[in-house]
Amino acid sequence: MIEKHSTDTHISNTEYLLSRRRFFRNSGAAFLATTLLSSCNVIDDIFPKKEDRDKTLAFFGDSLTIGAGGTAPYGSFVAAALDNRPVLSDGIVGQIASRIAVRQGGIPLKISVEGNKLNGIQPVKITKLSSLFLSTPSNYDEYSRTGTVAGVRCTIRRTANASGETYTVTPATVSVIEVPENSEFLLEDAARLRTATQILWYGRNNIGTAGAEDEIISSLESSIAYITAPARYLVLGVLTAASEIKGTKNYDQAISVNSDLAAKYGEFFVEMTPPTDAEMASISYTPTTEDLTDLANMNFPRGMRMDIVNDDIHLNDKGYQIVANRVIEKLKLLKY
């Protein structure tokens, strides 16, 4: 669901399933002459030593990132295996890749507000939003993010009920400053986490839609370009649902996306293939006969799923531990 570029933010439930538009953000990289930099002794200023790097691990994604179906975000399993690594898990259920990329910071967020100005410390309705970056068709929960618009620190808040949803912006201090249409809202957390090692799990909620691959890849490209160079990141593959077995349309789409991601990101890519015998043994998991059928269908076994009858996507703690172990292995391999 790529959201319309300009969206009325009082939205009926039926409008949650919006038509999608691809977001593309062109990025360039300056070419640095290593020998010149070395002779000038500025390498360490540009590329910080390992001990000086931000140790934060930032996990961005949807419900899988926050561990829906399990007892905790899978990032907490990663942190438990690594010493002194602060962890942030930022996921909203049901979100597509482009909305995740806005929360991460890679796709800019632009807003227009009622009356084109702030109103003291009162919430002001957002009349136009470049991305419904806090929206989900899955619940009426309130979501908010802090940042700045027109130089003023504010909080954007999404509220929802059976009639639809509304976005507002509230200044942290009294302000009546003008906010021109399509002003950029700079997300505080996104800016703060640019120096972190980022683990990006995008695309599960794009599967089954036209243009899924283009949106997933363009969103990832924008997100990775936003990370402070030299960027430290991992890209996780799309997890197939229990019902998406070999020969189904969604399975083929997910496998195609994963194949392209693997080719594009190489050693930075984390496979979402079924767990191997060695991986299952490492967490003392013995597959059942039904599990073996799932594995033969190139899928995560049902014993690692939340509940395939009522929820055929989410994992349980055993499944998330497999994912966490793969991330841990990559983090160590890449010396992140």
Secondary structure, DSSP 8 states (H G I E B T S, - for coil): ----SSB-SSB-GGGGS----------------HHHHHHTT-HHHHS--GGGS---EEEEESTTTTTTTSSS-HHHHHHHHSTT--EEEEE-TT--HHHHHHHHTSS-EEEEEGGGB-BBTB-EEEEEES--TT--SS----EEEEEEETTEEEEEEEEEETTEEEEEEEESS-B--B--TTEEEEEHHHHHGGGSEEEEE--GGGTTSTTHHHHHHHHHHHHHHHS-SS--EEEE-----TT--TTSHHHHHHHHHHHHHHHHHGGGEE------HHHHHHTT----HHHHHHHHTTS--GGGEEETTTEEEEE-HHHHHHHHHHHHHHHHHTT-
